[in-house]
Amino acid sequence: MTVDTSRYDAALDAFLSDSSAYRATAAIDELRATDYSRLDRAGLVYMDYTGAGLYAESQVRRHQQMLLEGVFGNPHSKSPTSLTSAANVEAARLAVRTFFRASPEEYEVIFTAGASAALKLVGESYPFGPDSRYLLTYDNHNSVNGIREFARAAGARVTYLPVDAAELRMDPDMVRAELAKPLADNNLFAYPAQSNFSGVLHPLEWIDEAHEQGWDVVLDAAAFTPTNRLDLSVVKPDFVPLSFYKMFGYPTGMGALVVRRTALSKLVRPWFAGGTITLASVQGEGWHHLAPGATGFEDGTADFLGMPAVSIGIAHLESVGVDVIHQRVSVLAGWLLDHMNALVHSNGAPMVRIFGPRDMTARAATIAFHLLDPTGEAYDVHQMEALAGKQSISLRTGCFCNPGDGEVAYRITAADMAAAFAERPAATFQECQDLVRTATGKMPNTIRVSLGLASNFADVYRFIEFAEGFRDVVRGVL
Ligand SMILES: Cc1ncc(COP(=O)(O)O)c(C=O)c1O
């Protein structure tokens, strides 16, 4: 794609002169030119940070150097090479705890394969029973929705809190009314700090309110932590699942459950594995002793070679500063939203329909939307993704594993779903979309752009230029 440089320069000048908050983040421009130089070398506009963060080149180099210089054994032993690995695991645990300002007396860090694995640990171990509740919001990733299967299997009552169609937020009065009705035993409330669909930032005050009513709280922080400060010395959720590749790009396949010790002591593991026990007997069938703390929840051998990359990634994020990243992506997302809202066809019809808040009030830099033709029809999102790809723009399409927000955004009702799947369940995601579309005429997928650590003005500008390219283009002509 050829960028009109004088138009771009004028836009950049206007943007910079308007925004001292962005200018204050100029260190990230230098980083983009050095530690993320591959983006501009390849001419790529990356706008899927909620899907996966990007690693700095220095992170990989530091990790590689460690691997090249060190000798690392299985940490379940006392040899010098084992002790080195064990020390690396504990250093990463300390780095995570320090990053989130979580006191060691109050919080434990359990390493997992990612946020989903952390959520599964909670679901399978939480002592649900017939006198308990699982309360969760429509706005949730499927890995939080999935906990309902454990809750239901144990006879617990499962309740969903809806989001409103206008902004995809919960009604705070409704949340409070439900929180005021815990059952006798164990009650678990789950919501995301930031929506991975709409970018909505949900109130963290609900954590204390839930505690006052006797609930344990899962705060899904997977989408929140890459660009927002989660300070566990201030807010005190019981279970915090997260994935490191979303925070700093590398390594993949690693995450954590940051868990309050009081809540950890409630969990009952349904099995044991190598590495999780102090002792299990084969002949004395039926007994084993789970190791205390995180160890009892970390199955098998830790990713001891990947662990140093977690410490390196956290140090990188700290060196840039989460608050600086937050400030930068907020300013860029504000500009993006303003320009998306202002895009119109020659007949005055809007070119963009945003799902969720249309300004930066209590929202993050994750934006879900449709691009509309002059008659108000949405262009096919997969076609948009392919066309964006031709201009080297990486954006995201689909429902982002968040069916609750999706159903409300597209106005798909329970009756619509029943009609779509009356004859048979869908075998593939595509078939699912086709069935819903045929039965209801509604399109169950969205485009999402999201910003992160290495985003800059050129990225958002290039995206607006791409969207402008559809002015007055009728859907069928594409
Ligand atoms: C809010 C939220 N929760 C949970 C997850 C699951 O993360 P993972 O796939 O890394 O396990 C995601 C991933 O997109 C997410 O955005």
The ligand as an SDF file (V2000), in Angstrom:
LIG
                    3D

 16 16  0  0  0  0  0  0  0  0999 V2000
  -10.0460  -12.7260   28.5080 C   0  0  0  0  0  0  0  0  0  0  0  0
   -9.3640  -14.0120   28.1450 C   0  0  0  0  0  0  0  0  0  0  0  0
   -9.4120  -15.0360   28.9990 N   0  0  0  0  0  0  0  0  0  0  0  0
   -8.8180  -16.2120   28.7440 C   0  0  0  0  0  0  0  0  0  0  0  0
   -8.1410  -16.4020   27.5620 C   0  0  0  0  0  0  0  0  0  0  0  0
   -7.4970  -17.7330   27.3060 C   0  0  0  0  0  0  0  0  0  0  0  0
   -6.1290  -17.5810   27.1550 O   0  0  0  0  0  0  0  0  0  0  0  0
   -5.2390  -18.7850   26.5840 P   0  0  0  0  0  0  0  0  0  0  0  0
   -5.8180  -19.1540   25.2630 O   0  0  0  0  0  0  0  0  0  0  0  0
   -3.8800  -18.2030   26.4920 O   0  0  0  0  0  0  0  0  0  0  0  0
   -5.3320  -19.9050   27.5690 O   0  0  0  0  0  0  0  0  0  0  0  0
   -8.0790  -15.3770   26.6270 C   0  0  0  0  0  0  0  0  0  0  0  0
   -7.4130  -15.5640   25.3180 C   0  0  0  0  0  0  0  0  0  0  0  0
   -7.6830  -14.8900   24.3570 O   0  0  0  0  0  0  0  0  0  0  0  0
   -8.7000  -14.1390   26.9200 C   0  0  0  0  0  0  0  0  0  0  0  0
   -8.6540  -13.0970   26.0750 O   0  0  0  0  0  0  0  0  0  0  0  0
  1  2  1  0
  2  3  1  0
  2 15  2  0
  3  4  2  0
  4  5  1  0
  5  6  1  0
  5 12  2  0
  6  7  1  0
  7  8  1  0
  8  9  2  0
  8 10  1  0
  8 11  1  0
 12 13  1  0
 12 15  1  0
 13 14  2  0
 15 16  1  0
M  END
$$$$
